[in-house]
Amino acid sequence: MTPYRTLESRFTRIGTLGEAAAMLQWDAATLMPAGSAPARAEQMATLKVISHEILNQDDTGDLLAAADAQNDLDRWQRANLREMRRDWLHATAVPPDLITALTKACSACEMVWRKARPQNDWQAVQPYLQKVLDLVREVGAAKAARLGKTPYESLLDEFEPGGSTVEIDRLFDDLAGMLPGLIEGAIAHQRAPLPLQGPFPVATQRAVGAELMKRLGFDFEHGRLDVSLHPFCGGTPDDVRITTRYDEDDFTGALMGVLHETGHAMYERGLPAAWRRQPVGDARGMSVHESQSLLVEMQACRSREFLEFAAPLLREAFHGKGPAWEADNLYRLYTRVERSFIRVDADEVTYPAHVILRYRLEKAMVAGELKLDDLPAAWNAGMRELIGIAPPTDREGCLQDIHWYDGAWGYFPTYTLGAMTAAQLFAAAIRANAAILPGIAKGEFAPLFAWLRAHVHGKGSLLTTRELLTEATGSPLDARIYEEHLRRRYLSA
Amino acid sequence: MTPYRTLESRFTRIGTLGEAAAMLQWDAATLMPAGSAPARAEQMATLKVISHEILNQDDTGDLLAAADAQNDLDRWQRANLREMRRDWLHATAVPPDLITALTKACSACEMVWRKARPQNDWQAVQPYLQKVLDLVREVGAAKAARLGKTPYESLLDEFEPGGSTVEIDRLFDDLAGMLPGLIEGAIAHQRAPLPLQGPFPVATQRAVGAELMKRLGFDFEHGRLDVSLHPFCGGTPDDVRITTRYDEDDFTGALMGVLHETGHAMYERGLPAAWRRQPVGDARGMSVHESQSLLVEMQACRSREFLEFAAPLLREAFHGKGPAWEADNLYRLYTRVERSFIRVDADEVTYPAHVILRYRLEKAMVAGELKLDDLPAAWNAGMRELIGIAPPTDREGCLQDIHWYDGAWGYFPTYTLGAMTAAQLFAAAIRANAAILPGIAKGEFAPLFAWLRAHVHGKGSLLTTRELLTEATGSPLDARIYEEHLRRRYLSA
């Protein structure tokens, strides 16, 4: 076997173990009885350790170098090799003791946070978060030495391969400059929606969600829709499992949640089957992944076109009557803008402001420029600057998100990078194929997904994120396209 | 680390991978969309290969020998070592090429069998079964050389550790001698039951099943009840998952099926937690496992005592009225005896005859004493001898069971060994604690399971099957106790 083939066969095994772990993870989040959690944690840890051992064998570095020197590799194999090296660098950059210490610190911190948040007790969790932050900074430094990036970029790279803070700063500063005005304008411009009267039975909500999933092209022969506390898209490309949660008093959240997760699912399902279980066959990164969910949710399904199609379907399913069930009112409901404290409840316009705040704060904390003592005040100042309101308590402020307490530093920017990418891809798609928008207005998504398969899904990790977007849309990420989308939807319609 | 500890840590990993595989297996049988089957097969195969690699390292034999020589091992550790060696012998006795050839032959044969059975086409599947049988005989010979047993016993040993054909022949011949008379007597003696009028909604059946599971002591914090085509007990001791299938026209099958699987589940859940993921912590073997399901189903829950308790509960749940819903009629339904061709539909009295037939035939085929050409005729002759009827077609004869076509040779006798073991354990239990039978009559199973935990479940694989039974009941397996049970229930009540 050539060095490349040897690596490929090892990564096949790693990828297959990853699939097994993904199914166990899905089960843990949906069906698993509570008492089984410790045993499940052991199972997950064992799969992870074995994968790490395979990746981190003594000869991996030599094999990567020898494979690099092979002159018989095609374009996909070269890209696969690049991604293998990236996985290996991340896996081996940090001493095992440090990983263990961070895992323990995160676990302890998250446990304290789960109590501290409802009790609004920042003081209680601060020392635990300090421990996490100290270790995260150590991890960042260790990865920086290996990857040749800054510590923050090294953390970011795990979620957003090749992510650059110079570029993100530029994009986010641009956006931050126009957001306060846009928020104000949108609030002034919008018309109040009429409320929809429930209750809305869960079985009906599920049936409507599944029906729309099918129209989007979700293949129930290769996936499922279930319920979990926190909705997610899990499983594997051959068995994509999305979840939602239902509220009998309001179907709009679960419905749009299902469409959002279906966007993720279509990406997973569309990844190149020929490269299954190889790094190059994986999704490109978190911003591209989020772009696929937001493209479906924000670009396609919160559009007037889609809601014109969906309105009669919803009326019929829920036996709705009157003007509240007209497409125009659904559009008002689904594009409502409001200044609020909680990111996960935020609308399309205020959401990026929440993300920019967190990005700026976490970058400063990793750089050692912002101390935890000053975090609550910095949070509130940032909220005032970006959204125009400050939370009355830390519970609605710096205690609200699990990410930092759980060790996910460098993740936040991918949400808004994803939203911007979604707008740019959607603009390119409807420019490339005039049938896409009229299709959406009839509930026909085949033209849209044909374009996405060709330009995004089927590419896996062949290209860098920047190359992918440039090839698909003609330019790298451009904040103006996203701004145009927001202006068009919220200021002019 | 001592040699023993090194082995223990390797077996922990193997055991944990086995848990992961068990969960994936459960998922595949209950929820998995059909299109995901090939990917799931890859995941399962990878877990199996990795386990095999861990077990089959070059130094395993030396480590086992060195651990044997350690003088610091306690009783459980010694037994663990014995079971480790057994696993290793089985795993390494057969050349990998032969395993692969058998797996492929079974897969091909099973596929042909799935069509041949409904079409009653023995000729079509015979060459495929011949290939399987040839390879099974090769495996038997390879294992025989390693284990120092006969080929058939070597196959049997995988399901029934230490199983002896001399002993099984004696037990089964004994039973076979009295079965025709018992079947005839039971049929003459029984009173026809009144039919129960449905439909019986699935949700109600499920609720009643779950209610009875709880009364038996099933812990839903560590397990689930779901639906699958073929009911089974799967998962792990910390997450025991049983399944059933519902028929809206007849609840009696699903209900007793749930109780049967709960017997398996209580065994798994009661295995010694201190030895989790070690061979000595596993269930003792298939006959003991089957004894636990049959003890619950046949000994406890088809008794007059239990049905007196269950009758009002069932009447209330299904809104039943009249004499058909009296305990006496339920007892008649649940102890109905009938000569029939299909094993899986057979009652408690004719079932052993089906099993004895298969055992005799498979033993003769493995020994080369019975050719496949002669199988259909031998089957029909055996049916006539043991049950008094012969099937009109092979579909109701030698084509009915998946076992041989799928490569499970040496499995059949464990069903009836389990039934005999169940009778013997139950007799000892009610002798040891006078509160057990009155408990069952009130739906209180704690006394019964306290005895089973102490004498069976909590022992894991500490003892051999023979030792286990002798310690628990005072004697090794004794066909007369089982016969007495059958006579008492079917000839005298």
Chai-1 contact restraints between the chains, C-beta under 6 A:
chainA,res_idxA,chainB,res_idxB,connection_type,confidence,min_distance_angstrom,max_distance_angstrom,comment,restraint_id
A,T16,B,E42,contact,1.0,0.0,6.0,A-B,restraint_1
A,T16,B,Q43,contact,1.0,0.0,6.0,A-B,restraint_2
A,T16,B,T46,contact,1.0,0.0,6.0,A-B,restraint_3
A,E19,B,Q43,contact,1.0,0.0,6.0,A-B,restraint_4
A,A20,B,A20,contact,1.0,0.0,6.0,A-B,restraint_5
A,A20,B,Q43,contact,1.0,0.0,6.0,A-B,restraint_6
A,M23,B,L24,contact,1.0,0.0,6.0,A-B,restraint_7
A,P33,B,E221,contact,1.0,0.0,6.0,A-B,restraint_8
A,P33,B,H222,contact,1.0,0.0,6.0,A-B,restraint_9
A,A34,B,E221,contact,1.0,0.0,6.0,A-B,restraint_10
A,G35,B,E221,contact,1.0,0.0,6.0,A-B,restraint_11
A,G35,B,H222,contact,1.0,0.0,6.0,A-B,restraint_12
A,S36,B,D238,contact,1.0,0.0,6.0,A-B,restraint_13
A,S36,B,D239,contact,1.0,0.0,6.0,A-B,restraint_14
A,A39,B,D238,contact,1.0,0.0,6.0,A-B,restraint_15
A,E42,B,T16,contact,1.0,0.0,6.0,A-B,restraint_16
A,Q43,B,T16,contact,1.0,0.0,6.0,A-B,restraint_17
A,Q43,B,E19,contact,1.0,0.0,6.0,A-B,restraint_18
A,Q43,B,A20,contact,1.0,0.0,6.0,A-B,restraint_19
A,T46,B,T16,contact,1.0,0.0,6.0,A-B,restraint_20
A,E221,B,P33,contact,1.0,0.0,6.0,A-B,restraint_21
A,E221,B,A34,contact,1.0,0.0,6.0,A-B,restraint_22
A,E221,B,G35,contact,1.0,0.0,6.0,A-B,restraint_23
A,H222,B,P33,contact,1.0,0.0,6.0,A-B,restraint_24
A,H222,B,G35,contact,1.0,0.0,6.0,A-B,restraint_25
A,D238,B,S36,contact,1.0,0.0,6.0,A-B,restraint_26
A,D238,B,A39,contact,1.0,0.0,6.0,A-B,restraint_27
A,D239,B,S36,contact,1.0,0.0,6.0,A-B,restraint_28
